[in-house]
Amino acid sequence: MKKYNYIASAKRTLKIESDSIKSISNQLDTSFTSLCECIISSKGALIVMGVGKSGHIGQKIAATLSSTGTASIFIHPTEAAHGDMGLINKKDIVLLISNSGETDEIINILPSLKRHAKKVASITGNKTSSISKRTDISIVIKSGKEACPLDLAPTSSTTNTLALGDALAIALLEAKGFSKKDFAYSHPAGKLGKKLITRVEDLMHTGKSVPKVSQSMILDKALIEMTKKSLGITLVLNKNKVVGIFTDGDLRRCINKKVDIQSTKISDVMTKNFKTIDASDLAVNAAEIMEKNKIFTLVVLKKKSYAGVITMHDLIQARIL
């Protein structure tokens, strides 16, 4: 059996689909603007519908819209015909996806959709199709040939619809001025959500858990306090003001220089110019400062006064990194 060149096949598919996506940017017209403005002005949700592969793409589009500030859900046309139509009200916009524009399950419920929704829009590949002609807003994108050599399996057409859905979501995101803070609000879980909502004050060590010594303390005594709290750092205070820090790295440098730890004051070997971060900053910003400066701890300030300490270990443990 002759060995098949799978990579060559994959490259052909990717070339066909990438060319197809490029072609749809030139097909956009005022119908896309109309859909965007209709969604922006709506006080309801965007209901996405599709059958088969178009249904799968529709679910992804609805999910992307919801996560970027446009309330959206996917309803299968068959389920809509058997009760889920009740989820749609006169404030909602319905977006139908059908490459042929002749999907029976959608055509059968079109009259009901028009009664229930504020507007019905469609994405099809045929402007003369039943669905395209009977919707209030019709977006038509012709995909050309499918990547499938049999021209049967939806490939280029579904990729185009998916890309158009992303374009719709981003256009609405930009028009609304959707921010990182807004994005975090809809992504409270997982690593991405934690990066966007976790603040330094949520993770920092405070009070008695932070090692602190006076600037007149002898180094060996300071090391006992530093070891006891296990943060790899101790703050050096003049009364209640932090005037320096002493870290594991500073200790290694002292050992290399053969510093006498039993006679040297910590103020003589401490780091006076240390990095700080505000308690209200995002924890991911603390990570960036540490990585940029190749350090493992930061002194945390609140209203320019000492508030605590945050370490690289805290960020790793909280899955910020």
Secondary structure, DSSP 8 states (H G I E B T S, - for coil): -----HHHHHHHHHHHHHHHHHHHHTT--HHHHHHHHHHHH-SS-EEEEE-THHHHHHHHHHHHHHHTT--EEE--HHHHHTTGGGG--TT-EEEEEESSS--HHHHTTHHHHHHHSSEEEEEES-TTSHHHHTSSEEEE----S-SSTTS-S-SHHHHHHHHHHHHHHHHHHHHHT--HHHHHHT--SHHHHHHHH-BHHHH-B-GGGS-EEETTSBHHHHHHHHHHHTSSEEEEEETTEEEEEEEHHHHHHHHHTT--TTT-BHHHHSBSS--EEETTSBHHHHHHHHHHHT-SEEEEEETTEEEEEEEHHHHHHTT--
